[in-house]
Amino acid sequence: MGTDKGGHGKGTKLVSLIEKATNTTAPEVDPRLLKAIKTVVRYSDSELRFANQTLMDLMKCDHSQVRYLALLIIDELFMRSKLFRTIVVENLDQLLSLSVGFRRNSPLPDPPAVASVLRSKAIEFLEKWNVTFGVHYRQLRLGYDYLKNTLRLQFPNIQANVERVQQERRERERRSKEILLSKYESLKDNSSSIKGGILSTMDEIDECLEILHAKQDSVSDYILDSEELGDFRSLELQQLRLEALKEGEKVYENNDNMVVFDTLRELYKLLITKYLVSIQEWIAVLVRVELVDNSFKDSILKEFIDIRNRMKSVKNKCEEAGCSLLNSSKHEEEDFWEEGNVVSMEMSSSAPDNKNKHLDVASTSHKMNNDNLGLHNKESNGSHTRLLPQGHEVESNLQRSELIAEAPVVRWSSYLDNWGSNRVFMANQRGLELDSHWGRVDDDAVIPADKIAKLNVHAMPYEEKEIEIQPCLAPLRKGGLCQRRDLKVCPFHGPIIPRDDEGWPLNQSSSEDMNMDLRTDLVEQLAKQAVKNVRERDQEVVKKREIDKRTFKRAKLAKIREHNEAVLRDAALASTSGSAILGEDGEVEDKLSARDKKQSLASMLRKKVTPKDRIAQKLLSSWARVTVDRQHMSCEDAKYREAFPNQW
Amino acid sequence: MHVWKEIRDREGGKVHSHCFAKRIKSNRISQLELSNQKDIVSPHKGAINSLQIDSTEGRYLLSAASDASVAVFDLQRPAVYQPISKHSSLFLLDKHHRHAHKFSVSSAIWYPIDTGLFVTASYDHHINVWDTNTIQVVVNFKMPGKVHRAAMSNLSTSHMLIAAATEDVQVRLCDIASGAFAHTLLDGVMTVEWSNSSEWVLVTGGCDGAIRFWDIRRAGCFLVLDQSRTQLGRRPPVLKGSMMTKSKALSLQDSSTKSRAAQKKHANGSGSKQLPIGRVPSKGPMKQRLHPGMLSTQDRATAHYGAVTGLKVTEDGMYLLSAGSDSRLRLWDVQSGCDTLVNFETVRLQINKPLQFATTQDATLVFVPCMRSVKAFDMWSGNMKSILRGHYECVNSCWFNQQDQELYTGGNDRQILVWAPARSIADEMDGPAEDQDNWSS
């Protein structure tokens, strides 16, 4: 007790830390606070005792959330400090009854959702503690035993589960080993037959190839004889020649050797689809099998690897000779196909530009628009230049281009005919004869230039400059990037930020200011900051005013509501209508809105008002019951009167 | 350091050996805590109702549980040594045994002379006497009702009587030697205890709150404790005391002076007076509650409000501790029959079951089961010395092993816990892997 009192002075910080850590609705303790608690507690025993006392007090709190968070802290400290363990263990039954709630007279408090989490967590912790420290603390063993064997609570059994998984894995390994071993045994028995089959096939292939090459040799020999090596001086030419020779050496299928080719293909197919696969499998088996006596295994493995290598070389030879698995399977049909393919490929390659253009047009309507706009610009530019006064043409090309760059782009229309002129129009001299006009016609009537200008004012609808909206480009779960185009915020992936090809954000800071500031100098930055500050202050003032206004309004509303309620109550007293309930409803709504506003520990305790509750409230209110009763009575009365009209 | 100094004093003859041993013992007792080194693996599936260690060797623990099972443990040779010595039962008598009880076994006691016999009493109206070696029933007594407790006298040289407190109004004395009911006393009894000073004196605690002293050689009780008669301190003032005893035991003066608690020596002398075996009670059980030799006013006296749930006579037989369903603990001076007005700070006692509490040899501490904990009280001041928490449900029984200074407790949570003096650091070194702080960073 004395130490506790000593801790009181020092422990205020600790208490505030712990209370802060447990006074949230979050499902976890804030790791920073937890760390702070640990560091505070670590350096003195009295602090630790004090922490234990505080936590136990919090465990008695009538709120599951607080208990839950306190339990999390207790677990943290328990796993770390021996002293804390010894203190906690002394009161373990209390801690368990507060966290597991196994005593019938002290169940866990509201809210029930958190309470169930608390219970499962407490049981999990107890198991963990028992596994880790059970040897040192009889109390832990007792508590675990009691909950498990007497109360028969379900423990998560983490350790047992891990063991079971391991056991299963071992079993599986053992089984696979057995299978391997049996395979190995079978291999041992018929390895010679396997080898024989493969070797005979390969021999046949070799023979086939030999026949083919023998036929070809005469031709190639002829070529070699007829030409002299000396002529080809340059390396490139030599290379070319060698290639040509090689090409010449290749055996092509013709009527003479068709039979040979067919058999070769057959054999090749057999080799690839059957033998190569099987030998790979056997090698895998040999590599994985574990034996006491490895001599036979090694020898046969060596043989198999040799065979495999030979097979590979044979396969290469076959492929050189011009048979591949695909070709051999459906040779003739594919010929057609290939031709067709080739043609189409050529087609496409011959007119690549067209296609590209088409594709572009099809893919992005924006671009097309842009193009159109561009064209339009060009046109208008052209008209511009045509209309420009003569004097400008004299000036240098450079200046002209500058001016063009500066000049506004205007849509073409008839007003451009008298651009910049300040001619006066004769009103009545437009080649129109005015017969039988009674009045005097003034032939010299003139429309002044400024009037003309006014009449000719050019109107042009404002066209928003179309900017290309960047796609969101956030990586999607199914692969690929999000192609949504939104201005600022993608509804699925949040604000749109520059991303790289894989969809990762380019700069993590993601503040636009930073981006811009990279280029601008310090002064500009400062100026911007100043402007920003001023604006912020203004905004704050505005906000404050708004808030004031709102509170004022709310007060007013409250007053009005009060008045309304009073009126309604009076009305209810005067006549038993549903108005009283209306008033009640208003209150309920008030409460509801208040609850929505703030999420706190107290709000977790409040029960959710379900539609059922509301209906029940309406139906079971005394007023409703009384009316129903009365209604019922009068109904019965009426029935009775009707049934026995002579009795009253 | 303290211990070494004492040992040196003992060697030098400064301290008497008896005194030295007593000091060491009391020191050890004050350090009792839940033992981590000694586990008793309880095979019982119900609440532990009674515990007893044999008085000859101090080695075998007899436990009785409400699942009708009885088990015996060897406390000195564990079944498993590492990492914690675990004592599992030598044998378990449960319902599979041919002669086993059908219902809850309320008490199991060793035969005081040796461990060859033990006695079990059960709610199935039977008292069985077992041969420990063959695990067979030797004698079987059928009682008229549930047996709450059975007791045998530690001192008896001339009789082998089991006193059985039954639900019925009678206390039965069962004679092992003849297998018959030796005697029947009239009372509705919750608990029963033999005096530690006279082999003839039996103390019973009734459901009506009366504690009666019986001389088994006579019909009727000779003393009923009255909670309104009190004295301050251990002994009444000499004058008053002698007067009171005179007035109280006036009628008994002639015949039962030997039954006086303090006069131990007379026990042998009265051996010549043989027990009237097989004597049939002259009156019907419910006919008359008035005991011969008692004034009716005295006969109505109560020691507790409600039932008396526990009785314990100190080792020297001079004092009696009683617990009642009024959650009170009272210390009685046996000689004067007065409540000594010691205020034990109990909060609550279990009321529906007989309690069994334990005292140390020199009667300085008494261990009382108080709901889920066991409290150690100083016998003479009533101050709580320590509180032993560990059980998850109510504790029913305690037994203190005088030899090893270890306390054994059994409760409704089916556990038998061992409370041993705190071990020194040197002992802990050879334990399992050390328990240390484990701070990150």
Interface residues (C-beta under 8 A of the other chain):
Chain A: K38 R42 M79 R80 S81 K82 L83 R85 E90 N91 D93 F133 V135 H136 Y137 R138 Q139 R141 L142 G143 D145 Y146 N149 T150
Chain B: L34 S35 N36 D39 P83 I84 R372 R389 G390 H391 Y392 D413 R414 Q415 L417 P432 A433 D435 Q436 D437 N438 W439 S440
